[in-house]
Amino acid sequence: MKTQVLVLACFVCSCIGVSCNQTANKIATVAQIKSLLADPAASTGKTFNVEGYFLKDPAPYLVTALKWANMNNAMPDSTFIPLEGAIFDTLQNINAYQGAFLQLEGVLSAAKKFVVTKIHIEKPAERNFVLPVPTKLCYNNKALCEVTFVGSSNMALLYSSVTEPGLARSRYWNDLKFLYHVLKSKYGYTDERIVIVYNDGKPLDDEMPVNFAATKEGFAGAMAALKGHLTNTSVLFIYTTGHGGGYYQALNTNIGGVKDAVGDDEKDAFGYDETFGNGTITDDDWESGINHLQFAKLIGVFQQSFGGGLLYDLRGLNRVLISAGNEFEASWGPSYGNHDMFSFHFISALNGARHDGFAVDADLNNDGLVTLLEIFLFAKTKTTPNEHPQLEDTGDGVSTDKPSGKIGTEGALANKTIFK
């Protein structure tokens, strides 16, 4: 093993220098290839071998560890390399490769991608990995897509943003689409009352429209669209997903957050603003945008990593704010499915059934009513121990993962709030 480390160290030195000889017989790490892709001029067209875990969602890429694909934040630059090549069009069963540890042979392209020419499975996937795909929601469950219109001034904002081109994971689209159809079929929302912001502004299929791209301009457009419909009697519902940025306490490092220039978060000891997608939208943008709108009540659900930070920024009276994780941790999607864990169970409880029609009962006290507190507690039990869903509804911005619902404590407002 010591000899191999020395060989790889020499490999990096020789390839970053002026001359870079043919190196197909040496095995590189993902990080080493990524360093070459940063400046491809010296090594474009040369053949390399590299090892790592293969994933495709939606584009193929190689990662240092499978956990990066399940976390809802930007992957650190040294942990993945984008792949391309005609070989992926000829694979008989892509699921056999999903999550497996592969050795790839290929060349570096001027487009900063690794063009694969040969694939060898070193070790099959250790867990039940499947290839994520956008679900055909309406085809599989026609009742979910039947609409009963109800007159109301209530509005919903469904928002998803990612960082890396080609890595808008299918589960983000699936969660948005599931919620979109629940709002229409169960709660009578019309398309005019649902504002959808998604990645590059292009829908993945014909089962849900997209109104804006997840850019600064798209964010401003979404706020303007909400403002044009909301009144002082409206309920505003916000759901966000995708890649979140912030300070990751478990790794003691910043992943995609931006330095807090104004120090407006009194409980953030690390001094980073949370971000969405490519970092152009921050928690401060959300605070400013939402607080300039009029409404009677706000319900916010934030799935992305570090989403707990939004609960402080958007604090206020008559606001029930929920996140899949706290301010300093990643939120997670499973390796075996097409939805994020917290979102899937939250939306299923909101609907009273999963997307496949399987009944879900979140009426924990059996009183015939399902409150937001019950939905939160139900979804919380279905998540990974690595994330700690949060709720804040007293207006002080201090959230908890154990709301009691008692008068004067966190959860009291959620305990008497029925979604509509």
Long-range contacts (C-beta under 8 A, 24 or more apart in sequence): 8-32, 15-42, 15-43, 15-46, 16-42, 17-42, 18-42, 20-46, 22-46, 22-47, 23-47, 23-48, 23-49, 24-48, 24-49, 24-105, 25-49, 27-51, 27-103, 29-64, 30-62, 30-63, 30-64, 30-78, 30-79, 30-80, 30-81, 31-64, 31-78, 31-79, 33-81, 33-108, 33-114, 34-77, 34-78, 34-80, 34-81, 35-78, 36-108, 37-81, 37-108, 37-112, 37-113, 37-114, 38-112, 40-108, 40-109, 40-110, 40-112, 43-108, 44-107, 44-108, 44-109, 44-110, 45-107, 45-108, 46-107, 46-108, 47-105, 47-106, 47-107, 47-117, 48-105, 48-106, 48-107, 48-108, 48-114, 49-103, 49-104, 49-105, 50-81, 50-103, 50-104, 50-106, 50-114, 51-101, 51-102, 51-103, 51-104, 51-122, 52-81, 52-101, 52-102, 52-104, 53-99, 53-100, 53-101, 53-102, 54-83, 54-97, 54-98, 54-99, 54-100, 54-101, 54-102, 55-98, 55-99, 56-88, 56-94, 56-97, 56-98, 56-131, 57-131, 57-132, 57-167, 57-169, 57-170, 57-171, 58-132, 58-166, 58-167, 58-168, 58-169, 58-170, 59-83, 59-166, 59-167, 60-84, 60-88, 60-116, 61-166, 61-167, 62-102, 62-104, 62-114, 66-99, 66-127, 66-129, 66-335, 69-169, 69-335, 70-332, 70-333, 70-334, 70-335, 71-305, 71-330, 71-331, 71-332, 71-333, 72-241, 72-242, 72-243, 72-244, 72-303, 72-304, 72-305, 72-324, 72-330, 72-331, 72-332, 72-333, 72-340, 73-243, 73-244, 73-245, 73-246, 73-248, 73-255, 73-256, 73-304, 73-305, 73-306, 73-330, 74-163, 74-164, 74-243, 74-245, 74-255, 74-256, 75-164, 75-167, 76-255, 80-164, 81-113, 81-114, 82-112, 82-113, 82-114, 82-164, 82-166, 83-113, 83-114, 83-115, 83-116, 84-109, 84-111, 84-113, 84-114, 84-115, 84-116, 85-115, 85-116, 85-117, 87-116, 87-117, 87-118, 87-119, 88-116, 91-119, 94-131, 95-129, 95-130, 95-131, 96-121, 96-124, 97-121, 98-125, 98-129, 98-130, 98-131, 99-125, 99-126, 99-127, 99-129, 99-335, 100-124, 100-125, 100-129, 127-335, 127-336, 128-335, 128-336, 129-335, 129-336, 130-336, 130-337, 132-169, 132-170, 132-171, 132-337, 132-338, 133-170, 133-338, 134-170, 134-173, 134-174, 134-177, 134-204, 134-205, 134-338, 135-174, 135-177, 135-178, 135-338, 135-355, 136-205, 136-207, 137-174, 137-177, 137-178, 137-181, 137-207, 137-355, 138-181, 138-207, 140-355, 140-356, 141-355, 141-356, 141-357, 143-185, 143-357, 144-181, 144-182, 144-185, 144-351, 144-355, 144-357, 145-181, 145-184, 145-185, 145-207, 146-185, 147-184, 147-185, 147-188, 147-190, 148-185, 148-188, 149-188, 149-190, 150-187, 150-188, 150-189, 152-188, 152-189, 152-193, 152-420, 153-229, 153-230, 153-231, 153-233, 153-234, 154-189, 154-193, 154-234, 154-235, 154-236, 154-237, 154-420, 155-193, 155-194, 155-195, 155-226, 155-229, 155-230, 155-234, 155-235, 155-236, 155-237, 155-295, 156-183, 156-189, 156-193, 156-194, 156-195, 156-236, 156-237, 156-238, 156-239, 157-194, 157-195, 157-197, 157-222, 157-226, 157-236, 157-237, 157-238, 157-239, 158-194, 158-195, 158-196, 158-197, 158-239, 159-196, 159-197, 159-198, 159-214, 159-222, 159-238, 159-239, 159-240, 159-241, 159-242, 159-276, 160-197, 160-198, 160-199, 160-214, 160-240, 160-241, 160-242, 161-197, 161-199, 161-214, 161-242, 161-243, 161-276, 161-277, 161-278, 161-281, 162-199, 162-214, 162-242, 162-243, 162-277, 162-278, 163-243, 163-245, 163-256, 163-277, 163-278, 163-279, 168-199, 168-200, 168-242, 169-333, 170-204, 170-338, 171-333, 171-337, 171-338, 171-339, 171-340, 172-199, 172-241, 172-242, 172-340, 173-198, 173-204, 173-208, 174-338, 174-339, 175-241, 175-303, 175-339, 175-340, 175-343, 175-344, 175-347, 176-208, 176-239, 176-241, 177-207, 177-208, 178-339, 178-344, 178-347, 178-355, 179-239, 179-343, 179-347, 179-350, 180-208, 181-207, 181-208, 182-347, 182-350, 182-351, 183-237, 186-350, 186-351, 186-352, 187-419, 187-420, 192-229, 193-229, 195-222, 195-225, 195-226, 197-222, 199-242, 199-277, 214-242, 214-276, 214-277, 214-281, 215-280, 216-280, 216-281, 216-285, 219-281, 219-285, 219-289, 220-289, 223-289, 223-290, 223-292, 223-293, 226-293, 227-292, 227-293, 227-294, 230-293, 230-294, 230-295, 231-294, 231-295, 232-294, 232-295, 232-296, 233-296, 234-294, 234-295, 234-296, 235-295, 235-296, 235-297, 235-298, 235-299, 235-420, 236-290, 236-293, 236-295, 236-297, 236-298, 236-299, 237-299, 237-300, 237-301, 237-419, 238-290, 238-298, 238-299, 238-300, 238-301, 238-302, 239-300, 239-301, 239-302, 239-303, 239-343, 240-276, 240-300, 240-301, 240-302, 240-303, 240-304, 240-307, 240-310, 241-303, 241-304, 241-340, 241-343, 242-276, 242-277, 242-303, 242-304, 243-276, 243-277, 243-304, 243-305, 244-274, 244-275, 244-276, 244-302, 244-304, 244-305, 244-306, 244-307, 244-331, 245-274, 245-275, 245-276, 245-279, 245-305, 245-306, 246-272, 246-273, 246-274, 246-275, 246-305, 246-306, 246-309, 246-327, 246-328, 247-271, 247-272, 247-306, 247-328, 248-305, 248-306, 248-328, 248-329, 248-330, 249-328, 249-329, 250-328, 250-329, 250-330, 255-305, 255-330, 257-306, 258-282, 264-313, 265-309, 265-312, 265-313, 267-312, 267-327, 267-397, 267-398, 268-309, 268-312, 268-327, 270-328, 273-309, 274-306, 274-307, 274-309, 274-310, 274-327, 276-304, 283-309, 283-310, 283-313, 284-313, 286-310, 286-313, 286-314, 287-313, 287-314, 290-314, 291-316, 297-417, 299-372, 299-417, 299-419, 301-343, 301-346, 303-331, 303-340, 303-342, 303-343, 304-331, 305-329, 305-330, 305-331, 306-330, 307-331, 308-390, 308-399, 311-390, 311-392, 311-397, 311-399, 312-392, 312-397, 312-398, 312-399, 313-397, 315-392, 315-395, 315-396, 315-397, 316-395, 317-395, 318-413, 319-392, 319-393, 319-395, 319-413, 320-372, 320-391, 320-393, 320-413, 320-414, 320-417, 321-391, 321-392, 321-393, 321-399, 322-346, 322-372, 322-376, 322-389, 322-390, 322-391, 322-392, 322-414, 323-389, 323-390, 323-399, 324-383, 324-387, 324-389, 325-387, 325-388, 325-389, 325-390, 326-387, 326-388, 326-390, 326-399, 326-401, 329-386, 329-387, 329-388, 330-386, 330-387, 331-387, 332-383, 332-384, 332-386, 332-387, 341-382, 341-383, 341-384, 341-387, 342-379, 342-380, 342-382, 342-383, 342-387, 342-389, 344-382, 345-378, 345-379, 345-382, 345-383, 346-375, 346-376, 346-378, 346-379, 349-374, 349-375, 349-378, 349-379, 350-375, 350-419, 369-418, 370-418, 371-414, 371-415, 371-416, 371-417, 371-418, 372-414, 372-415, 372-417, 372-418, 372-419, 373-403, 373-405, 373-411, 373-414, 373-415, 373-417, 374-415, 375-419, 376-403, 376-411, 376-414, 377-403
